Amino acid sequence: MTDPVSHRQVLAHDPLAVLRRVPAIGNLILGIRADGALLEGLGAIESVELEDGFAVLRGPARETRFELAAIATLVTDQMVMTNVLPFIEIFDADGNTIAKLTALDGLERFDAALEGIARTPVDAAPPAARPGPGDAPDDAPLKAAETAGSPVTLQAVKRGVVHRWTGTLTSVSFSHGFLNAMQDDMHLHIRAGAIASWSKESVDGSDVFSAIDSNGKALGLTLTAEAGSLTA
């Protein structure tokens, strides 16, 4: 068996310089995994600002804060769906993925946005492991938010990044092993079995629901709503 052709390249290590190019990429999917949950923002990034050691990327209804000191490596690669979808993957010093930014406006625009930043070819990444089946995740706050029709903020937090979206949930359902909330500018995918329960606390006039796994550990995914607006 021949090795797969690699399009994988390590970018010159200047995280802020790379992230400042993101608005020029155009429409993209910016995804953050918090254990078994994947929170994705869809659309163009409008601004990138440096704030107290963080690169802050903002678009309509969403914000992503990258801790620059936590970024060890930035890699470009591509996947082939109907079209070629190039992406930037951001890693910490332990090789864990902090975020993935998938370009939706084509390889030509992606390459033009990164022009002048040195890239070093590396071997193709091994295929990702597929998780096994599990029970439907606890969806109580998500379904309550959908029923209430009031704005909420979803937030994913992991080492090196905080990623949030604010809006009204209109479509929450479980299918093919995932609990999904699908909006035009946000996708949330939660793997079967990932959430056993949600804890609730009151913070500054808001109810904050935190996703908890079967071992009692917080995933890093929260839903925040106006106090008393949800019956979860």
DAFEN-V523581 format. One record per helix or strand of 3 or more residues. SS is the DSSP state (hx for helix, st for strand). FROM is the first residue (numbers start at 1). LEN is the number of residues. If there is no record, write none. Layout:
BEGIN
ss->SS from->FROM len->LEN
ss->SS from->FROM len->LEN
END
This chain:
BEGIN
ss->st from->9 len->3
ss->hx from->15 len->5
ss->hx from->22 len->4
ss->st from->28 len->7
ss->st from->37 len->7
ss->st from->47 len->5
ss->st from->54 len->6
ss->st from->62 len->6
ss->hx from->68 len->3
ss->st from->73 len->8
ss->st from->84 len->8
ss->st from->97 len->7
ss->hx from->107 len->7
ss->st from->119 len->3
ss->hx from->140 len->9
ss->st from->152 len->7
ss->st from->161 len->7
ss->st from->172 len->4
ss->st from->178 len->5
ss->st from->186 len->6
ss->st from->197 len->7
ss->st from->206 len->7
ss->st from->218 len->9
END
